Structures are given as C-alpha cells and as structure tokens.
Amino acid sequence: MKTQIFAFLITLLCVPTATQAQITLEQAFPDKWNIFTTTLSDGSIKYIAESNTSLEYYVYNEDYSPYATYSLNISDYCPTGNSGYMDRPLYITDKLFDSDSGIEFAITAYCYDTLTNNYTTSRAFIIDDNNTILFSRDSAALMNNNNSQAFSGIDYNGVVNTSLGAKLLLHVNNGSEIWSLPGSLPVQLEVIAADTPDMGTYPNPVQKSCTVTYNTYGVTSGRLAIRDINGVEVDSQPFYGESGSLQVDVTGLAAGMYTVSLISGENVLGSKKIVVAP
C-alpha cells in the first residue's frame, strides 16, 4: 500500500499544472497603425486609433464599441497653397477647452509651400468634435515634454490599466492589437512610465541635414532609422548613450515626408516626422 501511495504522489508531482494566467488577443485593428488611450473628465478611458492613410482618429469605448470618428484636413490649418503634416495630438480631452461634452484635440500643424517644399510656418490649434477651431496661433507649436501625458490624459505607453483590466497595446505591421493581461500595472510603474523618450528635430523641413536630439531615459544603445511614407527603411545609424544628438544627412533622399525613429532591439522608443525639401 505504501508503495502505491508513494507512486501516486510522484505521478501528481510530475503532471504539469495548467497555466491559469494567459495573455490573450482581444481586439485587432488591421488598418490603424497606432493606438493609445486617453482619460476623459468623467474618468472613463477611450482608445484612440489612428488611420494608416489619412488624418482620421477612431475613438472606442473600453469594450471596443465605436464612440466617435474624427477627420482632420491639413489644408484647413495651413495657409492657401501649403501642405504639411501634423504632430501627434498632445491633448485629446473633453471639458478642458470648452464646456460641452464633445472631444477636443490640441495639435500642431507644420506647413510648407507645395511648389517649393520650403517650410513656411507652424500653427498650434485646438478643435472640437465638429472641426470648429476653438483656438489657433500662427508661428507657434504646442509645448511638449516627457511628462505632458500625465496631465493631458493621453497615455502613449504600451501597457495601460483600464476598468476592464490591464492591456498590452502593440503596433503590428500596418495595424494595431490590444491584448488582455492577467495582472495589473502597479501605480509606481505608471508614474515611472511617464518618462517616455523625448525627441526633437531641427530644422524641419530639411534641405541637407538635420539634428535629432533625444533622451531615452534609460536606454543606452540602439539605432536611429529613417523610413519613407511607405514604411520602407531607407537609412539608419547607431546611437549610444541615453541622451544626445545625431546628425542626419538627407542629401541622398528624395523630397517628401519621412519618419525618424529611435529603435532598441524590436522596440520603437519614439518617432518624429520630417519633410525633406528638394
């Protein structure tokens, strides 16, 4: 009997236990290249997905049901005869810039002449969900720093806490995914995560070369990659040290818009858009 009991205990110890905690895919956005979250005045969290091909922002509730869609047109915010690009929104809120319940965007537009591709101006503006301009200032840009998201409600981090649990947000090829996590992000880590990498580029648009400044807040090596509008990498160079500056030579690039990204391993630490002038 003792031999049978001993053998039974060994069998129990050797049988692997099923993993209870799983990271599972909850939602895929195949045509939206980036997704992040924002917190509104009532404490609710919304997912913001950016279109791959146009200045459209799709807002979803925490259960992924559609909340609203907003389309921006660069020609509405640049002078006649100009084109340009928009920086990532610094504020997507409600009841901050006006008193209604609609969503408001605070964005900077960078404009350049469509014939010469020469930079003309930047414009800081705030619009509501009807594309009504609530505020604008020519020759200005919204201030940006690594802790601005802590006050704007926007969270660009890859792991976020929601009322439905912690989520992992991924950029996958030309789309985005949201994965459910079994645990939660500690509050201390949420505060630390506000130290997201800083990047700056000047001049922009670029004719011959530009300077890229950066602070990765802890990442000490990686590479600076340049991708064209189709996402094809056209140039790269290494970086060393968690902060510094790099010179980027664009004389071999065709005129147009490019994305400059800091990359460490498989992780994109931060990105900026630049315009290469002819």
C-alpha positions, -999 to +999 in steps of 0.1 A: +000+000+000+028+024+009+045+017-025+012+025-043+007+058-023+043+068-030+039+061-067+007+081-068+024+111-052+052+110-077+026+109-105+009+140-091+042+159-088+052+151-123+020+161-140+023+197-153-003+220-140-024+241-165-014+277-167-042+299-153-029+333-163-030+339-201-022+368-223-049+368-249-057+388-280-089+409-275-090+432-304-072+438-337-072+470-358-056+459-391-058+493-408-048+515-379-011+520-374-012+533-339-034+531-308-033+548-275-056+558-247-070+590-232-089+596-200-119+619-201-132+642-174-156+615-160-127+591-155-137+569-185-109+556-207-111+557-245-090+540-271-078+563-299-068+546-331-050+565-359-057+557-396-028+544-417-037+566-447-054+598-435-057+621-406-086+602-391-090+593-354-113+565-343-124+566-307-136+534-290-150+526-256-133+501-233-154+473-247-142+483-282-176+496-293-173+527-315-176+560-297-168+585-325-147+592-356-129+624-363-114+635-396-088+663-399-077+680-431-043+696-431-054+722-457-078+736-431-050+745-408-022+757-432-022+788-454-035+786-490-011+769-513+005+749-485+006+713-475+022+698-444+018+673-416+005+672-380+023+662-349+008+635-327-021+651-306-008+663-272-043+666-257-075+647-265-099+657-238-134+669-230-145+700-210-110+715-209-111+739-238-148+744-238-177+733-215-196+708-237-192+670-236-175+667-270-140+656-275-113+683-282-079+680-299-048+701-293-024+696-322+004+714-340+005+716-378+037+722-397+032+738-431+053+740-462+048+755-497+035+729-521+056+743-550+090+748-534+086+724-504+101+752-483+089+754-447+065+783-442+050+782-407+038+761-378+004+765-362-009+755-328-046+749-327-074+734-307-105+720-324-137+704-312-155+673-325-173+694-352-139+705-365-146+740-352-114+758-344-116+769-307-081+785-307-052+789-331-019+807-331+003+811-361+041+806-359+036+786-328+038+750-316+024+733-285+049+727-258+058+690-254+078+673-227+081+637-215+056+642-186+029+661-206+008+630-209+005+628-171-016+660-172-033+657-206-050+623-200-033+608-230-012+576-224+011+566-252+026+537-232+024+501-244+008+488-212-022+506-196-046+499-168-083+501-176-115+494-157-116+460-176-080+451-166-045+458-178-040+458-216-009+454-238-010+477-269+010+466-299+019+481-333+018+451-357+029+457-393+003+482-406-021+477-378-025+475-340-036+450-315-049+450-279-041+421-256-056+413-222-031+408-194-037+387-163-022+412-139-023+449-134+003+477-138+014+490-104+008+527-098+045+532-092+053+519-127+026+540-142+043+571-128+077+559-140+063+551-174+057+589-179+094+592-186+089+583-223+117+592-247+120+628-258+129+635-295+134+668-313+144+675-349+156+708-364+155+723-389+123+708-403+117+708-433+153+696-441+173+705-471+208+690-465+209+677-429+191+680-396+199+674-360+179+648-340+181+653-302+169+626-279+166+614-243+156+577-238+155+578-200+175+546-195+181+530-229+218+534-237+221+520-272+201+513-304+197+529-338+181+558-355+161+546-385+146+567-413+115+553-431+097+567-462+060+572-464+055+535-473+073+524-442+105+513-461+137+519-441+160+540-462+188+548-438+199+542-402+227+549-378+236+537-343+231+558-311+250+554-279+241+569-245+206+576-232+207+612-243+225+632-270+221+644-306+227+629-340+233+645-374+212+631-402+223+636-438+193+637-462+211+647-494+206+611-508+168+611-501+141+621-525+119+651-515+089+641-493+079+630-458+098+606-437+096+591-402+127+592-380+125+566-352+147+556-322+148+518-320+163+495-294+160+458-303+125+453-316+111+483-297+104+517-312+112+542-285+099+573-302+093+588-337+092+621-354+082+631-389+105+652-411+100+668-445+129+666-470+128+696-493+140+694-529 
